[in-house]
Amino acid sequence: MIPADPVDLAYPFSGTWLVQNSPADRVPSHGTRLFATAFAIDFTPVDSSGQSAPVTMAALFRPGPPEQFAGFGRPVTAPVAGLVRAVRDGEPDHAAFRGFPSIGYALTQARRVREGWLGLAGNHVIIQSGNAFIALCHLQRGSVCVQRDQLVRPGEPVGSCGNSGNSTEPHVHVQAMDSADPGQAAAVPIVFPDGLPRNGTVVFA
C-alpha cells in the first residue's frame, strides 16, 4: 500500500529534545506496524549537556523515580490545529531507567501488551486534523488539560511529558493515523518544519 502524503506537524514541545526511533532511519520505526506505529517518532527531553538524567553506575542497574529525569513534567503542546478525539489520563508514571532492563519492568511490560493500545500508550491525547489523527503518548498522570471534542491550536498545552505506558524513561511518542482507533488505523507519515529528524538528532524548539 502506498502511504498517504505526510502530515505537517509543529514540534509538540519547546526546549531541547533528543530524537529516537525515527522513521527517517527505518520503517517501521518501532519495529512493528501494530497500532499504526510504522511512522511514529520519539522525543526524549534532555538537559544542557544532552543527558536525559545523570549518568551513574546505579542508574545502569536500578530504575529510579521519573522525577530524576530532566524532562519529566515538561509541557507538551498540540502539533496541529484540530479537534481532540480521545483523551486518557490516570495511568501511573512508573520507575524509569537508562541502563539494563529490570525484571520488574519486564513483568509489567507483559501486562501492558495484553492491554493493547491503552496499556502501551499510557496517558495520551489524539487530535484530528483533517483526515489525520495525531497521537501524543506517555503523558504525565494528571497533566492532561484538554477534553474530548475540544478545539486546540498549534502550541496550545495538552499535557506534560511523563513515563506512563510502554516507556522506559520520560519521553513523548508522536504518531499519525487515518482513524482515531489505533487498533484499526493505518499509519500516516509525518514531517516537521525542518523535515524529519534522524535518530540522535537534538531538536531545539
C-alpha positions in Angstrom: 0.0 0.0 0.0 1.3 3.5 -0.9 1.5 5.6 2.2 -0.5 8.8 2.4 1.1 12.2 2.0 3.0 13.3 5.1 1.1 15.3 7.7 2.8 18.6 8.6 3.4 18.9 12.3 4.9 21.5 14.6 7.1 20.1 17.3 4.8 19.4 20.3 7.2 21.0 22.8 9.8 23.7 23.5 13.4 23.3 24.7 15.9 20.6 23.9 14.9 17.1 22.9 16.7 14.0 21.6 15.2 12.1 18.6 14.8 8.4 18.9 13.1 5.6 16.9 12.7 7.9 13.9 11.1 6.8 10.6 13.9 8.7 8.9 16.2 5.8 9.9 13.8 2.8 9.4 10.2 1.9 8.7 8.6 0.6 10.8 10.3 2.9 13.2 9.4 0.9 16.3 10.0 -2.5 14.8 6.3 -3.2 14.3 3.3 -1.9 12.3 0.8 -2.7 15.1 -1.4 0.1 16.3 -0.4 2.3 13.3 3.1 2.9 14.7 5.1 2.4 11.4 5.9 6.1 11.1 5.9 7.0 14.8 8.8 9.0 16.4 10.0 9.5 20.0 11.4 12.7 21.6 13.3 12.5 24.8 13.8 15.7 26.7 17.4 16.4 27.7 19.4 19.0 29.7 22.0 21.4 28.6 24.6 18.6 28.5 22.4 16.5 26.3 21.6 14.0 29.0 18.1 12.9 30.0 19.3 12.1 33.5 22.6 12.0 35.4 24.8 9.1 34.4 25.7 6.9 37.4 26.7 3.3 38.0 23.5 2.8 40.0 21.4 4.1 37.1 22.7 1.3 34.9 21.2 -1.4 37.1 18.5 0.2 39.1 15.4 2.1 38.0 14.7 5.4 39.6 11.9 7.9 40.1 10.9 9.6 36.8 11.2 13.0 38.7 15.0 12.5 38.4 14.8 12.9 34.7 15.3 16.3 33.1 12.1 16.4 31.1 9.6 14.9 33.4 6.7 17.4 33.6 7.8 19.5 30.6 4.8 20.9 28.7 3.6 19.0 25.7 1.6 21.1 23.1 -0.7 20.5 20.2 1.3 20.0 17.0 -1.7 20.9 14.8 -4.9 22.8 14.9 -7.7 20.3 15.3 -10.3 18.6 17.4 -9.5 16.4 20.4 -10.9 13.0 19.7 -9.6 10.9 22.6 -8.1 11.5 26.0 -6.6 9.2 28.5 -5.3 10.2 31.9 -4.8 8.5 35.3 -2.3 5.9 34.3 0.7 5.8 36.7 4.2 7.1 35.9 6.3 4.1 36.6 10.0 4.0 37.6 12.4 4.9 34.8 15.8 3.6 33.8 18.7 4.3 31.4 20.6 1.0 31.7 19.8 -2.7 31.6 16.1 -3.5 31.7 14.9 -4.6 35.1 13.0 -7.8 35.9 10.2 -5.7 37.4 9.8 -3.6 34.3 9.7 -6.8 32.1 6.9 -8.2 34.3 4.8 -5.1 33.9 5.5 -4.9 30.2 3.7 -8.2 29.7 0.6 -6.7 31.3 0.8 -3.6 29.0 1.0 -5.8 25.9 -2.1 -7.7 27.0 -3.9 -4.4 27.5 -3.2 -3.4 23.9 -3.1 0.3 22.8 -4.2 1.7 26.1 -1.6 -0.2 28.1 1.2 0.7 25.6 0.3 4.4 25.0 -0.4 5.2 28.7 -1.8 8.7 29.2 -2.4 10.3 25.8 -4.3 12.7 23.6 -5.5 12.1 20.0 -6.1 15.2 17.8 -7.9 15.1 14.5 -6.6 17.5 11.8 -8.4 17.0 8.5 -8.3 13.3 7.8 -5.3 12.6 10.1 -5.3 11.7 13.7 -2.2 12.6 15.7 -1.5 10.8 19.0 0.8 12.2 21.8 1.6 9.4 24.2 3.2 8.6 27.6 2.0 11.8 29.2 2.3 12.5 32.9 -0.5 11.3 35.1 -2.9 14.2 36.0 -1.4 16.5 33.5 -3.8 16.2 30.6 -5.5 19.6 30.3 -7.8 19.1 27.3 -11.1 17.4 26.9 -12.7 15.3 24.1 -14.3 17.4 21.4 -12.2 20.5 22.4 -10.7 22.6 19.6 -7.0 23.2 20.0 -4.5 25.4 18.2 -0.8 24.6 17.5 1.3 25.3 20.6 -1.6 25.1 23.0 -0.8 22.9 26.1 -2.4 19.5 26.1 -0.4 17.8 29.0 3.1 17.1 30.3 5.9 14.7 29.4 5.6 11.6 31.6 6.6 8.0 31.9 3.2 6.2 31.5 2.6 3.2 29.4 5.3 1.5 27.4 8.1 3.9 28.4 11.4 3.3 30.0 12.2 6.9 30.6 10.2 10.2 30.2 9.6 11.0 26.6 6.8 11.8 24.1 5.7 9.4 21.4 4.2 11.0 18.3 2.3 9.2 15.5 -0.3 10.0 12.9 -3.1 7.6 11.7 -6.1 7.6 9.4 -8.5 6.8 12.2 -9.0 7.6 15.9 -8.9 3.8 16.6 -5.3 2.7 16.6 -6.3 -0.9 16.5 -7.9 -0.4 13.1 -6.0 2.6 11.7 -3.3 2.7 9.1 -0.1 4.7 9.9 0.4 8.1 8.1 3.8 9.6 7.6 4.7 12.8 9.4 7.1 15.7 8.8 8.2 18.7 10.9 9.2 22.2 9.9 12.8 21.2 9.3 12.0 17.9 7.8 12.1 14.5 9.5 15.0 14.4 12.0 17.1 11.2 12.3 18.0 9.2 15.4 20.4 11.0 17.6 19.5 14.5 16.4 19.0 17.1 19.1 16.0 19.3 18.3 15.8 22.8 19.6 12.2 24.1 19.5 
